[in-house]
């Protein structure tokens, strides 16, 4: 059966669906098993085996295999066995780190998986889009993404944007009652709504006729493989850095053996040393570290009700300089209630009944409504007063943010319009200045003011402009929406972090001022959307620098504001919840959508979704973004400092000493320890105390800037002084090996924080590092006390003073970094 060429009830019967109750849970589960998940492309599964296969084919792994083969040809059998075991350990460490990073990112994808409402067992419930099956009854409302191909059964002013499927830029009107010819083209099937398209206005119901690859969009994309997620700017920069450092590392790995041979070292030993040094010094783990830190940071944020949809958001949050926030639902509770009525020519009850008729809210089985809080407030007020509504609308013109109004027409020709006082009263036959002044005073008291007007039409108007002319005022309704608990504190925290807060709202200017005063968004200047329209780009750039309040803005105004701020070099975060916010959310550096009240389109355009619609969650997200960036800097700084120290120590040993301080097998073992520390220690680091007490970092600044390079060189030099000095004095590779283990652990401790002294940060605030310190110490003791391990690693017993030197000298050598932080903290406290 072709769904568009059959009546709606026949299509429902064909699919075995009761339109009043939907499918039962058991039937839906059975159909899901038969038809499969509702997705067009099967996602790539992250398995340990796939990551392992990728890792063992990496050039660096092949390099280690070459070392093992040469050991077998030139060395002792025990050396070959040892190097193979260690290679296996190194591979498993790196595979585990990468598998963990990819698993976290995959988990984030599941957390942000879209859901959709369906009617099952007589109740509307929200289910993952992948679980929708043929025969499901789905409601559609403005802002929703159509989850599957749907034969419409009821429509009320429904218009759907089908550009993604047909290329038609104008939203298509839909009519459930039409039955079309079987050969009607895709773009003319106005009784169907297709998967992947967007509801722009109105509402409707329909029965699902196709899911997954069987949908029209699925047939187009079914052969397309899932694309890899794009790398963030930082990931790309780190890959380029890795390539550059790899070239230098290979140069040193050739230079060291060459110098060794020229100074009389055994050439076979030098070739093995060169190969292992190349393996140990090429920074191939940097992308893993970055993915792990980004992924874990985003996952931590998800546990605080902030769902990261794109990793670039986690990276960019730390650089946000301007937050442009909505008023309703973000700074306020979004719980509208009728607080005051000003009827004109009608009674107060009739005024509320008129407003309750002109809504787009959808009744729920439990007796409530879902939809815009303003619409719900009118309906609740009407029910509480026991009012009878004038009639059922036969025509609807959905709310238009440009007109700032919506209109319905009921069967007897009564036209009812609601919206902003300026818009609705401006369309009335006789302008009512006193009523506008009254609306101004109500808005100044923090009320959201809705104007209601009516007229009698001889027929059913076909356009909104025709319906909304020669209106007669029926009155004003004032709605309360109190500020959220903690909104003022959240705004203060963001401002303390050096982030400028703007309020951008469609509400009345007086309402915006009243709430801004209560939550601490300062500044006397306010611009309305109409005033913004009169500004050219240069004037707007000047205005956004000094204005913090914007009222009666349209989606176009909001987009221009974002672009004007970005043109000034600002990094902009924008909040929004409606379909018309999508352009600004997509254009912002970080788009933030409301999870509870937001539309599908807003959530899909955003980078971050606030599951609880609370600005306090956004404050926590900004803090997490700064922490994430700090941890990336710490991890990369420490990781590269260890690489610099290893290369410098090897070169110094060959040039100035009797031999290289490390045997090839030592280098491989040390690399295994450094991999674990670099990939896990700093990903687990908590926020520094001043994370939200300093200005945002400059987005134009290079990640590998002078301070970071200076710190990593200083750290590497400290290891060189400690380990190189120990080797030059003792001539013992065992002392150098154990000294390096002590030094790299001590360096990790002092590089945990950039500004906060270690004791103030808390020795146990990072739970991973103390554990790894103990594990490494026990491993060192085991290596030195178990004869077989000591022989395999070519180590020799140490005296008591030598043991003490391997611990104390590296710790003292790096302690100056901590002393410097203490001195800076005292100096800052004195100021």
ZISULFEN-V240190 format. One record per residue. RES is the residue in one letter. SS is DSSP state (H for helix, E for strand, L for the rest). PSI is psi in radians with two decimals (* if undefined). Layout:
RES,SS,PSI ; RES,SS,PSI
This chain:
X,L,2.30 ; X,L,2.06 ; X,H,-0.61 ; X,H,-0.27 ; X,H,0.29 ; X,L,2.64 ; X,L,2.69 ; X,H,-0.74 ; X,H,-0.56 ; X,H,-0.67 ; X,H,-0.75 ; X,H,-0.73 ; X,H,-0.70 ; X,H,-0.62 ; X,L,0.11 ; X,L,0.71 ; X,L,2.34 ; X,L,1.98 ; X,L,-0.33 ; X,L,-0.33 ; X,L,-0.32 ; X,L,-2.89 ; X,E,2.74 ; X,L,2.80 ; X,H,-0.74 ; X,H,-0.74 ; X,H,-0.71 ; X,H,-0.72 ; X,H,-0.71 ; X,H,-0.73 ; X,H,-0.60 ; X,H,-0.68 ; X,H,-0.63 ; X,H,-0.75 ; X,H,-0.32 ; X,L,2.98 ; X,L,2.64 ; X,L,1.30 ; X,L,2.59 ; X,L,-0.50 ; X,L,2.26 ; X,L,2.27 ; X,L,2.61 ; X,L,2.17 ; X,L,2.44 ; X,L,1.92 ; X,L,2.67 ; X,H,-0.66 ; X,H,-0.71 ; X,H,-0.74 ; X,H,-0.69 ; X,H,-0.77 ; X,H,-0.71 ; X,H,-0.70 ; X,H,-0.74 ; X,H,-0.17 ; X,L,0.04 ; X,L,2.55 ; X,H,-0.63 ; X,H,-0.59 ; X,H,-0.69 ; X,H,-0.58 ; X,H,-0.72 ; X,H,-0.65 ; X,H,-0.71 ; X,H,-0.70 ; X,H,-0.77 ; X,H,-0.73 ; X,H,-0.78 ; X,H,-0.61 ; X,H,-0.72 ; X,H,-0.58 ; X,H,-0.76 ; X,H,-0.39 ; X,L,-2.89 ; X,L,2.64 ; X,H,-0.64 ; X,H,-0.61 ; X,H,-0.71 ; X,H,-0.81 ; X,H,-0.77 ; X,H,-0.78 ; X,H,-0.61 ; X,H,-0.75 ; X,H,-0.75 ; X,H,-0.67 ; X,H,-0.77 ; X,H,-0.71 ; X,H,-0.76 ; X,H,-0.78 ; X,H,-0.80 ; X,H,-0.67 ; X,H,-0.85 ; X,H,-0.65 ; X,H,-0.73 ; X,H,-0.75 ; X,H,-0.78 ; X,H,-0.67 ; X,H,-0.68 ; X,H,-0.78 ; X,H,-0.80 ; X,H,-0.59 ; X,H,-0.69 ; X,H,-0.76 ; X,H,-0.69 ; X,H,-0.66 ; X,H,-0.65 ; X,H,-0.69 ; X,H,-0.66 ; X,H,-0.64 ; X,H,-0.61 ; X,L,0.25 ; X,L,2.41 ; X,L,2.65 ; X,E,2.92 ; X,E,2.62 ; X,E,2.44 ; X,E,2.73 ; X,E,1.98 ; X,E,2.34 ; X,L,0.62 ; X,L,0.08 ; X,E,2.49 ; X,E,2.17 ; X,E,2.76 ; X,E,2.25 ; X,E,2.73 ; X,E,2.42 ; X,H,-0.58 ; X,H,-0.33 ; X,H,0.05 ; X,L,2.42 ; X,L,2.80 ; X,L,2.34 ; X,L,-0.26 ; X,L,2.49 ; X,E,2.16 ; X,E,2.35 ; X,E,2.55 ; X,E,2.39 ; X,E,2.84 ; X,L,2.33 ; X,L,-0.16 ; X,L,2.56 ; X,E,2.22 ; X,L,2.15 ; X,L,-0.31 ; X,L,3.07 ; X,E,2.21 ; X,E,2.29 ; X,E,2.01 ; X,E,2.40 ; X,E,-0.44 ; X,E,2.45 ; X,E,2.51 ; X,E,1.61 ; X,E,0.56 ; X,E,2.22 ; X,E,2.33 ; X,E,2.30 ; X,E,1.95 ; X,L,0.37 ; X,H,-0.60 ; X,H,-0.40 ; X,H,-0.78 ; X,H,-0.29 ; X,L,-0.04 ; X,L,2.09 ; X,L,-0.29 ; X,L,2.32 ; X,L,2.34 ; X,E,2.25 ; X,E,2.53 ; X,L,2.57 ; X,L,1.89 ; X,L,-0.44 ; X,L,-0.22 ; X,L,2.52 ; X,L,2.11 ; X,L,2.88 ; X,L,2.65 ; X,L,-0.54 ; X,L,0.29 ; X,L,2.34 ; X,L,2.80 ; X,H,-0.79 ; X,H,-0.18 ; X,H,0.11 ; X,L,1.39 ; X,L,0.16 ; X,L,0.13 ; X,E,2.60 ; X,E,2.32 ; X,L,2.58 ; X,L,2.40 ; X,L,-0.16 ; X,L,2.97 ; X,E,2.30 ; X,E,2.06 ; X,E,-0.51 ; X,E,2.77 ; X,E,-2.89 ; X,E,2.98 ; X,E,3.09 ; X,E,2.72 ; X,E,2.93 ; X,E,2.34 ; X,E,2.25 ; X,E,-0.27 ; X,E,2.51 ; X,L,2.86 ; X,H,-2.34 ; X,H,-0.16 ; X,H,-0.17 ; X,L,2.88 ; X,H,-0.74 ; X,H,-0.62 ; X,H,-0.59 ; X,H,-0.53 ; X,H,-0.70 ; X,H,0.02 ; X,L,-0.50 ; X,L,-0.01 ; X,L,2.25 ; X,L,2.67 ; X,L,2.27 ; X,L,2.57 ; X,L,2.46 ; X,L,2.46 ; X,L,2.57 ; X,L,2.56 ; X,L,2.91 ; X,H,-0.67 ; X,H,-0.73 ; X,H,-0.72 ; X,H,-0.74 ; X,H,-0.70 ; X,H,-0.60 ; X,H,-0.70 ; X,H,-0.70 ; X,H,-0.74 ; X,H,-0.73 ; X,H,-0.74 ; X,H,-0.78 ; X,H,-0.54 ; X,H,-0.68 ; X,H,-0.80 ; X,H,-0.71 ; X,H,-0.73 ; X,H,-0.67 ; X,H,-0.79 ; X,H,-0.62 ; X,H,-0.38 ; X,H,-0.68 ; X,H,-0.76 ; X,H,-0.89 ; X,H,-0.65 ; X,H,-0.81 ; X,H,-0.70 ; X,H,-0.78 ; X,H,-0.72 ; X,H,-0.44 ; X,L,0.20 ; X,L,0.20 ; X,L,2.66 ; X,L,2.25 ; X,H,-0.58 ; X,H,-0.77 ; X,H,-0.65 ; X,H,-0.64 ; X,H,-0.79 ; X,H,-0.71 ; X,H,-0.74 ; X,H,-0.76 ; X,H,-0.79 ; X,H,-0.59 ; X,H,-0.66 ; X,H,-0.76 ; X,H,-0.76 ; X,H,-0.48 ; X,H,-0.30 ; X,L,2.16 ; X,L,1.04 ; X,L,-0.23 ; X,L,-0.17 ; X,H,-0.83 ; X,H,-0.61 ; X,H,-0.79 ; X,H,-0.78 ; X,H,-0.77 ; X,H,-0.69 ; X,H,-0.79 ; X,H,-0.77 ; X,H,-0.81 ; X,H,-0.79 ; X,H,-0.63 ; X,H,-0.77 ; X,H,-0.63 ; X,H,-0.70 ; X,H,-0.70 ; X,H,-0.65 ; X,H,-0.53 ; X,L,-0.19 ; X,L,0.42 ; X,L,0.24 ; X,E,1.89 ; X,E,2.02 ; X,E,2.08 ; X,L,-0.46 ; X,L,2.32 ; X,H,-0.44 ; X,H,-0.43 ; X,H,-0.74 ; X,H,-0.61 ; X,H,-0.67 ; X,H,-0.40 ; X,H,-0.57 ; X,H,-0.15 ; X,H,0.05 ; X,L,2.29 ; X,L,-0.36 ; X,E,2.33 ; X,E,2.02 ; X,E,1.84 ; X,E,2.56 ; X,L,2.90 ; X,L,-1.11 ; X,L,2.20 ; X,L,-0.37 ; X,L,-0.99 ; X,L,-0.36 ; X,E,3.00 ; X,L,-0.20 ; X,L,0.62 ; X,L,1.48 ; X,L,2.52 ; X,E,2.46 ; X,E,2.15 ; X,E,-0.48 ; X,E,2.52 ; X,E,2.51 ; X,E,1.45 ; X,E,2.58 ; X,L,1.87 ; X,L,-0.01 ; X,L,2.96 ; X,L,2.89 ; X,H,-0.72 ; X,H,-0.72 ; X,H,-0.64 ; X,H,-0.78 ; X,H,-0.69 ; X,H,-0.68 ; X,H,-0.80 ; X,H,-0.66 ; X,H,-0.43 ; X,H,-0.58 ; X,L,1.19 ; X,L,2.91 ; X,L,0.18 ; X,L,2.62 ; X,E,2.27 ; X,E,2.47 ; X,L,2.72 ; X,L,-0.54 ; X,L,-0.06 ; X,L,-0.04 ; X,L,-2.88 ; X,E,2.66 ; X,E,2.50 ; X,L,-2.83 ; X,L,2.33 ; X,H,-0.55 ; X,H,-0.79 ; X,H,-0.79 ; X,H,-0.66 ; X,H,-0.74 ; X,H,-0.77 ; X,H,-0.71 ; X,H,-0.77 ; X,H,-0.70 ; X,H,-0.73 ; X,H,-0.72 ; X,H,-0.53 ; X,L,-0.03 ; X,L,0.62 ; X,L,2.60 ; X,L,2.20 ; X,L,2.68 ; X,L,-0.51 ; X,L,3.06 ; X,L,2.26 ; X,E,2.44 ; X,E,-0.19 ; X,E,2.41 ; X,E,2.43 ; X,E,1.85 ; X,E,2.79 ; X,E,2.31 ; X,E,2.09 ; X,L,-0.34 ; X,L,-0.82 ; X,L,-0.42 ; X,L,0.68 ; X,E,2.87 ; X,E,2.77 ; X,E,2.51 ; X,E,2.72 ; X,E,2.23 ; X,E,3.04 ; X,L,-0.57 ; X,L,0.19 ; X,L,0.11 ; X,E,2.13 ; X,E,2.24 ; X,E,2.19 ; X,E,2.37 ; X,E,2.70 ; X,E,-2.79 ; X,L,2.54 ; X,H,-0.70 ; X,H,-0.71 ; X,H,-0.89 ; X,H,-0.83 ; X,H,-0.47 ; X,H,-0.32 ; X,L,0.07 ; X,E,2.68 ; X,L,-0.74 ; X,L,2.02 ; X,L,2.36 ; X,L,1.52 ; X,H,-0.75 ; X,H,-0.62 ; X,H,-0.65 ; X,H,-0.71 ; X,H,-0.68 ; X,H,-0.71 ; X,H,-0.69 ; X,H,-0.76 ; X,H,-0.69 ; X,H,-0.74 ; X,H,-0.66 ; X,H,-0.35 ; X,L,0.17 ; X,L,0.14 ; X,L,2.57 ; X,E,2.12 ; X,E,2.20 ; X,E,2.24 ; X,E,2.52 ; X,E,2.34 ; X,E,2.76 ; X,E,2.97 ; X,E,2.86 ; X,E,2.25 ; X,L,2.54 ; X,L,-0.44 ; X,L,-2.87 ; X,L,1.96 ; X,L,2.55 ; X,L,-0.33 ; X,L,2.78 ; X,H,-0.70 ; X,H,-0.68 ; X,H,-0.69 ; X,H,-0.66 ; X,L,0.81 ; X,L,2.64 ; X,L,0.74 ; X,E,2.82 ; X,E,2.19 ; X,E,2.39 ; X,E,-0.28 ; X,E,-3.02 ; X,E,2.56 ; X,E,2.19 ; X,E,2.25 ; X,E,2.47 ; X,E,2.59 ; X,L,1.57 ; X,L,2.69 ; X,E,2.61 ; X,L,2.57 ; X,L,2.26 ; X,L,-0.03 ; X,H,-0.77 ; X,H,-0.71 ; X,H,-0.65 ; X,H,-0.75 ; X,H,-0.74 ; X,H,-0.68 ; X,H,-0.71 ; X,H,-0.75 ; X,H,-0.66 ; X,H,-0.47 ; X,L,0.13 ; X,L,0.27 ; X,L,2.22 ; X,E,2.34 ; X,E,2.19 ; X,E,2.55 ; X,E,2.14 ; X,E,1.92 ; X,L,2.74 ; X,L,0.00 ; X,L,3.06 ; X,L,2.51 ; X,H,-0.70 ; X,H,-0.66 ; X,H,-0.71 ; X,H,-0.77 ; X,H,-0.75 ; X,H,-0.80 ; X,H,-0.68 ; X,H,-0.70 ; X,H,-0.61 ; X,H,-0.54 ; X,H,-0.05 ; X,L,0.38 ; X,L,1.86 ; X,L,-3.06 ; X,L,2.28 ; X,L,-0.40 ; X,L,2.42 ; X,E,2.41 ; X,E,2.45 ; X,E,2.91 ; X,H,-0.68 ; X,H,-0.63 ; X,H,-0.64 ; X,H,-0.66 ; X,H,-0.50 ; X,L,-0.10 ; X,L,2.36 ; X,L,3.11 ; X,H,-0.70 ; X,H,-0.77 ; X,H,-0.64 ; X,H,-0.70 ; X,H,-0.66 ; X,H,-0.70 ; X,H,-0.72 ; X,H,-0.30 ; X,H,-0.38 ; X,H,-0.04 ; X,L,2.32 ; X,L,-0.18 ; X,E,2.26 ; X,E,2.15 ; X,E,2.80 ; X,L,0.72 ; X,L,2.61 ; X,L,2.94 ; X,H,-0.64 ; X,H,-0.69 ; X,H,-0.78 ; X,H,-0.71 ; X,H,-0.74 ; X,H,-0.68 ; X,H,-0.79 ; X,H,-0.81 ; X,H,-0.65 ; X,H,-0.70 ; X,H,-0.74 ; X,H,-0.60 ; X,H,-0.42 ; X,L,0.07 ; X,L,0.17 ; X,L,2.62 ; X,L,2.02 ; X,E,2.25 ; X,E,2.35 ; X,E,2.39 ; X,E,2.62 ; X,E,2.85 ; X,L,-0.25 ; X,L,2.92 ; X,H,-0.56 ; X,H,-0.17 ; X,H,-0.24 ; X,H,-0.76 ; X,H,-0.76 ; X,H,-0.66 ; X,H,-0.73 ; X,H,-0.58 ; X,H,-0.46 ; X,L,2.73 ; X,L,-0.63 ; X,E,1.89 ; X,E,2.27 ; X,E,2.01 ; X,E,2.68 ; X,E,2.28 ; X,L,-0.67 ; X,L,-0.78 ; X,L,-0.11 ; X,L,2.72 ; X,L,2.85 ; X,H,-0.75 ; X,H,-0.73 ; X,H,-0.77 ; X,H,-0.66 ; X,H,-0.50 ; X,H,-0.35 ; X,L,2.82 ; X,L,-0.47 ; X,E,2.37 ; X,E,2.18 ; X,E,1.89 ; X,L,-0.47 ; X,L,0.15 ; X,L,0.36 ; X,L,2.26 ; X,H,-0.42 ; X,H,-0.60 ; X,H,-0.65 ; X,H,-0.66 ; X,H,-0.77 ; X,H,-0.60 ; X,H,-0.73 ; X,H,-0.71 ; X,H,-0.76 ; X,H,-0.63 ; X,H,-0.71 ; X,H,-0.69 ; X,H,-0.74 ; X,H,-0.80 ; X,H,-0.73 ; X,H,-0.77 ; X,H,-0.60 ; X,H,-0.79 ; X,H,-0.75 ; X,H,-0.80 ; X,H,-0.79 ; X,H,-0.71 ; X,H,-0.83 ; X,H,-0.78 ; X,H,-0.82 ; X,H,-0.55 ; X,H,-0.72 ; X,H,-0.72 ; X,H,-0.80 ; X,H,-0.78 ; X,H,-0.69 ; X,H,-0.82 ; X,H,-0.80 ; X,H,-0.71 ; X,H,-0.72 ; X,H,-0.80 ; X,H,-0.79 ; X,H,-0.72 ; X,H,-0.70 ; X,H,-0.71 ; X,H,-0.79 ; X,H,-0.28 ; X,L,-3.09 ; X,L,-0.43 ; X,L,3.04 ; X,L,2.44 ; X,L,-0.36 ; X,L,2.40 ; X,L,2.74 ; X,H,-0.70 ; X,H,-0.52 ; X,H,-0.73 ; X,H,-0.71 ; X,H,-0.73 ; X,H,-0.79 ; X,H,-0.64 ; X,H,-0.67 ; X,H,-0.77 ; X,H,-0.72 ; X,H,-0.64 ; X,H,-0.84 ; X,H,-0.81 ; X,H,-0.81 ; X,H,-0.60 ; X,H,-0.42 ; X,H,-0.64 ; X,H,-0.90 ; X,H,-0.32 ; X,H,-0.46 ; X,H,0.05 ; X,L,2.26 ; X,L,3.02 ; X,L,2.55 ; X,L,2.72 ; X,L,-0.55 ; X,L,0.34 ; X,L,-0.65 ; X,L,0.39 ; X,L,0.31 ; X,L,2.82 ; X,L,2.72 ; X,L,2.64 ; X,L,2.67 ; X,L,2.08 ; X,L,-0.38 ; X,L,-0.17 ; X,L,2.52 ; X,L,2.52 ; X,L,-0.84 ; X,L,1.23 ; X,L,-3.13 ; X,H,-0.80 ; X,H,-0.72 ; X,H,-0.77 ; X,H,-0.73 ; X,H,-0.72 ; X,H,-0.73 ; X,H,-0.61 ; X,H,-0.71 ; X,H,-0.73 ; X,H,-0.77 ; X,H,-0.67 ; X,H,-0.64 ; X,H,-0.74 ; X,H,-0.70 ; X,H,-0.81 ; X,H,-0.78 ; X,H,-0.98 ; X,H,-0.78 ; X,H,-0.71 ; X,H,-0.77 ; X,H,-0.72 ; X,H,-0.73 ; X,H,-0.58 ; X,H,-0.74 ; X,H,-0.43 ; X,L,0.29 ; X,L,2.12 ; X,H,-0.51 ; X,H,-0.79 ; X,H,-0.74 ; X,H,-0.74 ; X,H,-0.89 ; X,H,-0.59 ; X,H,-0.66 ; X,H,-0.76 ; X,H,-0.77 ; X,H,-0.74 ; X,H,-0.74 ; X,H,-0.55 ; X,H,-0.79 ; X,H,-0.68 ; X,H,-0.67 ; X,H,-0.69 ; X,H,-0.81 ; X,H,-0.33 ; X,L,0.11 ; X,L,-0.64 ; X,L,2.66 ; X,L,-0.69 ; X,L,-0.58 ; X,L,2.20 ; X,L,2.58 ; X,H,-0.73 ; X,H,-0.60 ; X,H,-0.61 ; X,H,-0.48 ; X,L,2.12 ; X,L,-0.49 ; X,L,0.19 ; X,L,-0.48 ; X,L,1.88 ; X,H,-0.33 ; X,H,-0.76 ; X,H,-0.79 ; X,H,-0.69 ; X,H,-0.79 ; X,H,-0.54 ; X,H,-0.81 ; X,H,-0.75 ; X,H,-0.77 ; X,H,-0.74 ; X,H,-0.76 ; X,H,-0.65 ; X,H,-0.72 ; X,H,-0.74 ; X,H,-0.74 ; X,H,-0.76 ; X,H,-0.68 ; X,H,-0.37 ; X,H,-0.32 ; X,L,1.96 ; X,H,-0.69 ; X,H,-0.78 ; X,H,-0.73 ; X,H,-0.66 ; X,H,-0.74 ; X,H,-0.69 ; X,L,0.10 ; X,L,0.80 ; X,L,2.82 ; X,L,2.68 ; X,L,2.62 ; X,L,2.68 ; X,L,2.94 ; X,H,-0.85 ; X,H,-0.63 ; X,H,-0.73 ; X,H,-0.83 ; X,H,-0.71 ; X,H,-0.65 ; X,H,-0.38 ; X,H,-0.87 ; X,H,-0.75 ; X,H,-0.86 ; X,H,-0.68 ; X,H,-0.78 ; X,H,-0.65 ; X,H,-0.54 ; X,H,-0.13 ; X,H,-0.35 ; X,H,-0.47 ; X,H,-0.71 ; X,H,-0.66 ; X,H,-0.69 ; X,H,-0.71 ; X,H,-0.70 ; X,H,-0.76 ; X,H,-0.74 ; X,H,-0.68 ; X,H,-0.71 ; X,H,-0.69 ; X,H,-0.70 ; X,H,-0.66 ; X,H,-0.61 ; X,H,-0.55 ; X,L,*
